[in-house]
Amino acid sequence: MDERNRDLATEGMENSAEGKATNLKGKLKDAAGGLTGDSSLQAEGKLDQAKGKIQDTIGKVQRNLDPNPGDPNR
């Protein structure tokens, strides 16, 4: 698919998926840091969780803003 012709719904789905993955990665780092006593890893995990939540929210907004989701005639 040509990058210029991508619709907001598609971009939104990708951003949400990437955000959820980043959030999960952050949860794992946070837990691992807590178990090992590594406060740096734990902080990095919390930051990844925040980034993931923001990216997921951006994806949801993109999907809601798309006036013609899935329109093949763009």
trRosetta pair geometry for C-beta under 8 A, 3 or more apart (Angstrom, degrees):
i j d omega theta_ij theta_ji phi_ij phi_ji
1 5 6.5 -126 177 80 87 101
1 6 5.9 94 132 -84 124 84
1 10 7.6 -77 113 165 166 167
2 5 4.4 60 74 17 102 109
2 6 7.5 -148 91 -34 53 73
3 6 6.0 -33 -159 -9 37 115
5 74 5.3 146 -162 109 87 105
6 10 5.2 -113 -170 76 93 130
6 11 5.7 97 137 -49 122 97
7 10 5.2 98 60 7 75 100
7 11 7.3 -146 99 1 40 89
7 66 5.5 72 162 -143 102 130
7 68 6.9 -108 -135 86 137 78
7 69 6.3 149 134 -127 141 46
7 70 7.1 -119 54 -40 158 24
7 71 6.6 126 -86 40 148 83
7 74 6.1 164 -71 -14 99 164
8 11 5.6 -58 -145 44 37 109
8 12 5.7 42 154 -27 69 109
8 62 4.5 -151 -180 179 92 84
8 63 6.8 -176 129 -85 89 27
8 65 5.5 -81 150 83 161 92
8 66 3.6 -166 67 -78 106 96
8 69 7.5 -80 71 -93 80 79
9 12 5.5 -54 -145 36 28 115
9 13 6.5 30 155 -21 63 101
9 62 7.2 176 -85 130 24 87
9 63 5.0 67 -126 -127 64 71
9 66 4.3 -89 -42 31 83 169
9 69 3.6 82 -50 -131 153 100
9 70 6.3 -46 71 -35 153 68
10 13 5.9 -51 -150 31 31 108
10 14 6.6 26 153 -14 63 106
11 14 5.7 -58 -151 39 33 110
11 15 6.1 32 153 -18 68 107
11 59 7.5 -149 127 -124 62 74
11 62 5.3 -96 92 167 98 153
12 15 5.7 -53 -143 38 31 109
12 16 6.2 32 157 -20 65 106
12 58 7.7 -149 -125 125 72 61
12 59 4.3 119 -169 -170 60 63
12 60 6.7 128 -171 -66 113 11
12 61 7.3 -156 -121 67 116 45
12 62 3.2 -168 -79 86 99 105
12 63 3.5 -166 118 -46 157 78
12 64 7.8 155 -133 3 160 57
12 66 6.9 -117 -5 -25 134 122
13 16 5.8 -54 -148 36 30 111
13 17 6.4 29 155 -18 64 107
13 59 6.6 131 -65 -172 9 117
13 63 6.7 87 -51 -81 67 119
14 17 5.8 -56 -147 37 31 110
14 18 6.2 26 157 -14 66 108
14 59 7.1 -157 69 -119 44 119
15 18 5.9 -57 -143 42 30 108
15 19 6.0 33 156 -22 65 110
15 55 5.4 -142 -178 174 86 83
15 56 7.2 170 133 -101 80 26
15 58 5.2 -88 160 93 146 98
15 59 3.2 -172 87 -77 98 97
15 62 6.3 96 30 18 140 142
16 19 5.6 -56 -145 37 28 113
16 20 6.3 29 157 -20 64 105
16 55 7.6 175 -94 129 25 77
16 56 5.0 64 -136 -140 62 67
16 59 3.3 -154 -47 110 74 152
16 60 6.3 92 -89 -51 117 68
16 63 7.5 -4 -30 -24 132 129
17 20 5.9 -53 -148 34 29 109
17 21 6.5 28 153 -17 62 106
17 59 7.6 160 5 -131 55 165
18 21 5.6 -56 -149 37 33 112
18 22 6.3 32 153 -19 67 106
18 52 8.0 -144 128 -130 59 75
18 55 5.8 -77 96 147 94 141
18 59 7.8 155 42 -59 86 137
19 22 5.7 -54 -145 37 31 110
19 23 6.2 35 154 -21 65 106
19 51 7.7 -147 -133 129 75 62
19 52 4.7 125 -176 -170 62 59
19 53 6.8 131 177 -72 113 8
19 54 7.1 -148 -132 72 121 45
19 55 3.2 -171 -89 91 102 94
19 56 3.2 -161 111 -49 141 70
19 57 7.4 -171 -164 7 165 54
19 58 7.3 160 -63 40 142 91
19 59 6.0 -142 5 -1 132 127
20 23 5.6 -52 -147 36 31 115
20 24 6.4 33 153 -19 64 104
20 52 6.5 111 -90 -179 11 112
20 56 5.7 88 -53 -92 69 123
21 24 5.7 -54 -149 36 31 111
21 25 6.4 34 151 -20 64 105
21 52 7.2 -153 69 -127 42 119
22 25 5.6 -50 -147 35 33 114
22 26 6.4 36 151 -21 63 105
22 48 5.5 -142 173 -178 82 86
22 49 7.9 175 128 -95 78 23
22 51 5.5 -82 147 99 140 100
22 52 3.4 -172 90 -85 92 96
22 55 6.3 67 36 36 140 141
23 26 5.6 -56 -153 35 30 114
23 27 6.6 33 150 -22 64 102
23 48 7.2 169 -104 134 25 80
23 49 5.2 62 -142 -137 67 59
23 51 8.0 -159 -71 76 63 64
23 52 3.0 -163 -51 116 71 146
23 53 5.8 93 -95 -51 121 66
23 56 6.8 -11 -28 -25 134 132
24 27 5.6 -49 -149 31 35 113
24 28 6.6 34 152 -18 64 103
24 52 7.3 172 4 -147 53 164
25 28 5.8 -55 -154 35 32 111
25 29 6.4 30 151 -17 66 106
25 45 7.9 -145 127 -130 60 74
25 48 5.4 -91 95 161 94 145
25 52 7.4 160 40 -64 88 138
26 29 5.7 -54 -145 38 34 109
26 30 6.1 37 155 -22 67 106
26 44 7.8 -145 -129 128 77 59
26 45 4.6 125 -171 -172 61 59
26 46 6.6 126 -179 -77 113 9
26 47 7.0 -150 -127 71 121 45
26 48 3.0 -172 -82 91 100 98
26 49 3.5 -158 116 -48 144 67
26 50 7.6 178 -148 9 166 54
26 51 7.3 156 -59 42 139 91
26 52 5.9 -142 4 0 128 129
27 30 5.6 -53 -145 36 30 114
27 31 6.3 28 156 -16 64 107
27 45 6.7 126 -76 -178 7 111
27 49 6.1 91 -56 -90 67 113
28 31 5.9 -56 -147 39 29 108
28 32 6.1 26 156 -17 65 109
28 45 7.0 -148 72 -128 44 119
29 32 5.7 -55 -142 40 30 109
29 33 6.0 31 157 -19 65 108
29 41 5.5 -137 -177 172 89 84
29 42 7.2 174 136 -103 78 27
29 44 5.5 -83 154 95 144 94
29 45 3.1 -170 92 -84 94 99
29 48 6.1 84 33 27 138 141
30 33 5.9 -57 -148 38 25 111
30 34 6.4 26 153 -20 61 108
30 41 8.0 -177 -91 130 25 75
30 42 5.3 65 -140 -148 55 65
30 45 3.2 -163 -50 119 67 139
30 46 5.7 95 -96 -55 117 66
30 49 6.7 4 -33 -32 136 129
31 34 5.6 -56 -149 36 31 112
31 35 6.3 27 156 -17 66 107
31 45 7.3 -170 7 -164 53 164
32 35 5.8 -55 -146 37 31 109
32 36 6.1 6 163 1 67 113
32 38 7.4 -14 124 48 79 121
32 41 6.0 -73 96 142 96 136
32 45 7.4 158 41 -66 86 142
33 36 6.3 -68 -137 50 26 94
33 37 7.8 -96 173 77 55 10
33 38 4.4 -100 -137 79 74 85
33 39 6.6 105 173 -105 116 15
33 40 7.2 -149 -132 68 126 44
33 41 3.4 -174 -87 91 106 93
33 42 3.0 -158 112 -54 138 71
33 43 7.4 -150 174 5 168 52
33 44 7.4 150 -58 42 146 89
33 45 5.8 -150 7 0 128 129
34 37 7.8 30 -175 -70 23 31
34 42 5.6 97 -53 -103 67 122
36 41 7.1 25 62 49 121 145
38 41 4.0 36 113 18 120 115
38 42 6.4 156 95 -18 65 86
39 42 5.3 -53 -145 39 37 117
39 43 6.2 40 155 -22 68 103
40 43 5.9 -52 -148 35 29 109
40 44 6.4 30 151 -19 62 106
41 44 5.5 -52 -148 37 33 114
41 45 6.4 38 150 -23 63 104
42 45 5.6 -53 -153 33 31 115
42 46 6.7 31 150 -18 64 102
43 46 5.7 -51 -149 34 35 111
43 47 6.5 36 150 -19 65 104
44 47 5.6 -53 -150 36 33 113
44 48 6.4 35 151 -19 65 104
45 48 5.6 -52 -147 36 32 111
45 49 6.4 37 152 -22 64 103
46 49 5.6 -49 -150 32 33 115
46 50 6.6 34 151 -18 64 103
47 50 5.8 -53 -152 35 33 110
47 51 6.4 33 151 -18 66 106
48 51 5.6 -53 -146 38 33 112
48 52 6.1 36 155 -21 65 107
49 52 5.7 -56 -149 36 29 113
49 53 6.4 28 155 -19 64 106
50 53 5.9 -54 -148 35 31 110
50 54 6.4 30 154 -18 64 106
51 54 5.8 -58 -151 37 30 110
51 55 6.3 26 155 -16 66 109
52 55 5.8 -56 -144 39 30 108
52 56 6.2 31 156 -19 65 107
53 56 5.7 -53 -145 37 30 112
53 57 6.3 32 154 -20 63 106
54 57 5.7 -56 -150 36 30 112
54 58 6.5 34 151 -21 65 103
55 58 5.5 -48 -148 33 34 114
55 59 6.5 38 151 -21 63 103
56 59 5.6 -53 -154 34 33 115
56 60 6.6 34 149 -20 65 102
57 60 5.6 -50 -150 33 35 112
57 61 6.5 35 152 -18 66 103
58 61 5.7 -55 -150 36 33 111
58 62 6.4 36 151 -22 66 104
59 62 5.6 -51 -147 33 32 113
59 63 6.5 31 155 -17 64 104
60 63 5.9 -55 -151 36 31 110
60 64 6.4 26 153 -15 65 110
61 64 5.8 -61 -148 41 31 109
61 65 6.1 25 156 -18 67 112
62 65 5.9 -62 -144 38 28 107
62 66 6.7 41 157 -39 63 98
63 66 6.1 -42 -153 9 32 115
63 69 7.0 36 -158 -100 72 134
66 69 4.6 88 108 -72 130 81
68 71 3.6 0 147 -24 116 139
68 74 7.1 160 91 -66 129 109
71 74 5.4 97 98 -38 101 96
